[in-house]
Amino acid sequence: MTDLVQLTKTDGIAVVTINNPPVNALSAAVSAGIAAALAQIEKDDSVKGVVFIGAGRTFVAGADIKEFGGLTSGKIICRESLKPLLMRIEDLGRPVVMAIHGTAFGGGLELAMAGHYRIALSRAQVGQPEVKLGIIPGAAGTQRLPRLAGVAKAVEMCAEGAPVKAEDALKSGILDRLVEDDLLAAAIAFAKEVAAKRAPKTRERNDKRGTPEQNAAILAAARETARKKQRGLLAPLAAIDAVEAATKLPFEEGCKKEEELFTKCLFSDQAKSLIHAFFGEREVAKIPDVPKETPILPVNSVGVVGAGTMGGGIAMVFANAGIPVLLKETDQAALDRGIANIRKTYANSLKRGRFTQQFVDERLKLIRTTLDYEEFAHVDMVIEAVFENMALKKEVFSELERVCKPGAILASNTSSLNIDEIASATSRPLSVIGTHFFSPANVMRLLEIVRGAATSKEVIATCMQFSKKLGKVGVLVGNCMGFVGNRMFGPYRREAQFLVEEGASIEAVDNALYEFGMAMGPLATGDLAGLDVGWRIRKENPHLQKAGLRRAFIEDRLCELGRFGQKTGAGWYKYDENRKPSPDPQLAGLIRQWTAEAGIPQRQISADEIVDRCIYTLVNEGARLLEEGIALRSVDIDIIYLNGYGFPAYRGGPMWYADTVGLKKVCERIREFQQRLGNWWEPAPLLQRLSEQGKTFAEFSSRQGAAA
Ligand code: 3H9
């Protein structure tokens, strides 16, 4: 027996406790511990039943994902397969009750299904989330789940990877019993109750495997959904193939098919990228100079200045997390408009079944309104979400300075402006921070947290911590124009414009990046966000334009024509009343006229060039941000792009993608662009250095981390 797995016995019931904090991952050592416990139980005739339970906060949350890297890199030559171990549990000859609390995910649910009965706390969840890591269940999950829950439920769970609440799992037959408390006692009682019964083996059940006709329809629909909703991902289709095998083949043969598909997925670049994203999301929460023990400030009430799209969205984010919000505007009409928009958004969520009426009513009650700054005197935090204008923001902050209590966090939702200059309007820069939410704030997961020169560690730690509570991924960035996300997005979108200026059609540019996997093309994204925002910033800050470098001009012309994007019914595309885009042939003609006047030679541009120019310009700017320390690590940039800019998760983010292409190759291509197109393509010094040294951004970041 190891420390990771303990075996005890009460009243003829053996209790196997898995104790591998923090989430009881099923590592090779845990498997060995289970095997040792089984060996003892197998030779002990006094054991009449067995209970498996997890110590700490959860049952088993899956196989140990950290071991996958060792497997694919060849560092771990062989890992004992879990399947025979699970067969041993199923064949134990005594009923095995799996006692589930927290999450039984992936290998955890596979372990649970090898037991003969499953009892769970009503707050527990089960799931096969492997597809989110680019793999499929690999310990017979695709074979046992359809036998236990039916083909439709199994396909849904294995291909989509969403967690299933205990109550739903009970209805679909995955769980046998729910309890509110005292799980271990209930599981032991359950084991005694069934001790004399013949233990039902999941792998021998056939009653839910469906008919060929039913299954064909279920599988075809699932494949269609996967192609649409998980565009470009290989694992969901592989998971469906594996479940299909369960409907057609005997258990052992189905397992072989699953193994073949699992291995193919595990060794794919997609899995490596998605696993990078999984650990990256957790890594960004760790700030080298802000230790875990840093005191957290209470945030029990929040004020929001500005009830526009962003302010209203932010108010909903806090209300959804149960935190009361005070929403301020300058006049009643603006406040009424803001509240009407919030109500409309909640009504839509209600219609789509995302929230219940009770939830919406409770959230709306949490949002109060005011026209008066004085009411902010008692809130713990204020988020300013007014128009992107420095003078206006400073005005707001001087009011906050006047009314807010000492220690209140003063945050700005600015998407690009200097946070230190904003802080200079107060005498408490320690309390000032940027919290850059992405639009729509109640939907987008990214929260860029901008550290000013004086921002206190307590304020940073508090914002990082509540980002998780708000259901966001908080990424800490340094202060510069546009921070990380928008500073990279500027050159990316500018390059897309240059491509159009040089002869590519608007649709060709957007399609090439959509096919690469971006959620939307760069020009369509501009239309969605509003072209006027950048136009106004460019007009207000002509000094930011570097002398002698080429300047994109089409978006300025579009704005001069009043084509601000979706909100005005036209931008790069035309939009109908439902905001459905269509190409505008008139605009295509205008663009050719403008480029002829500007003397820009026109040519055919391949999809490869479009992708390389747009993506490598992201990478090049990312390298600068990394070297300047604005981004802490390359993975921080990746997480920002995956969660805020629609970068395909299966490519791991722009910096990871560049590492996988090879920095030497990326740098050579950038040099080629520099020679052919101009000096805005000068490779970033860090990129040049790493490419010469044969290193990656990830290696550079881990060296930096070690030095810190
Ligand atoms: C699988 O099972 C394949 C099988 O079919 C069998 C194949 C043969 N492994 O998320 P948190 C770490 S694939 C290793 O912050 P929460 C995590 O990195 C797996 N480590 O906590 C973090 O470390 P750190 C299928 C893991 O309470 C710490 O635990 N299962 C694993 O917000 C805390 O994590 C999944 O995909 C793991 N499996 O959420 C489930 N899981 O503190 C993945 C977590 O150093 N896990 N860690 O940063 C989750 O979804 C969430 O972690 C969970 C807890 C909901 C469980």
Residues whose N, C-alpha, C, O or C-beta is under 5 A from the ligand:
A	BS01	3H9	P22 V23 A25 A61 G62 A63 D64 I65 K66 T103 F105 G106 G107 P129 E130 I136 P137 G138 A139 R282
